[in-house]
Amino acid sequence: MKKRMLVIMIIAVIALSSCSGDNASELFETAKFEELQNNKKHAMQLYEDIIKKYPQSEFADKAKERLSALNTNK
């Protein structure tokens, strides 16, 4: 059952990210999903992308917080 739910979540994330542009909100949600999957390296890259591409967005501040937390937990 957990595997099925994970597959559904992955498909949903891929579908949502391919349907529209990679705006800050979508990148942030994908990064959080990567964190849940214990893929810190990719999550950190996505947070860095948000900071670079959308420095004035509310998600840039959230991404900085998550990067700080991930760097602390190394």
Contacts in CASP RR format, 6 or more apart in sequence:
PFRMAT RR
TARGET T0000
AUTHOR 0000-0000-0000
METHOD contacts of the structure
MODEL  1
MKKRMLVIMIIAVIALSSCSGDNASELFETAKFEELQNNKKHAMQLYEDI
IKKYPQSEFADKAKERLSALNTNK
9 33 0 8 1.000
13 29 0 8 1.000
13 30 0 8 1.000
13 33 0 8 1.000
16 26 0 8 1.000
16 29 0 8 1.000
17 26 0 8 1.000
17 30 0 8 1.000
20 26 0 8 1.000
22 53 0 8 1.000
23 54 0 8 1.000
24 50 0 8 1.000
24 53 0 8 1.000
24 54 0 8 1.000
24 57 0 8 1.000
24 58 0 8 1.000
24 59 0 8 1.000
24 60 0 8 1.000
25 59 0 8 1.000
27 46 0 8 1.000
27 49 0 8 1.000
27 50 0 8 1.000
27 53 0 8 1.000
27 54 0 8 1.000
27 59 0 8 1.000
28 46 0 8 1.000
28 47 0 8 1.000
28 50 0 8 1.000
28 59 0 8 1.000
28 62 0 8 1.000
28 63 0 8 1.000
30 46 0 8 1.000
31 42 0 8 1.000
31 43 0 8 1.000
31 46 0 8 1.000
31 47 0 8 1.000
31 50 0 8 1.000
31 63 0 8 1.000
31 66 0 8 1.000
32 43 0 8 1.000
32 66 0 8 1.000
34 40 0 8 1.000
34 42 0 8 1.000
34 43 0 8 1.000
34 46 0 8 1.000
35 43 0 8 1.000
35 66 0 8 1.000
35 70 0 8 1.000
40 70 0 8 1.000
43 66 0 8 1.000
43 70 0 8 1.000
44 67 0 8 1.000
44 70 0 8 1.000
44 71 0 8 1.000
46 63 0 8 1.000
47 63 0 8 1.000
47 64 0 8 1.000
47 66 0 8 1.000
47 67 0 8 1.000
47 70 0 8 1.000
48 63 0 8 1.000
48 67 0 8 1.000
50 57 0 8 1.000
50 59 0 8 1.000
50 60 0 8 1.000
50 63 0 8 1.000
51 60 0 8 1.000
51 63 0 8 1.000
51 64 0 8 1.000
51 67 0 8 1.000
54 60 0 8 1.000
END
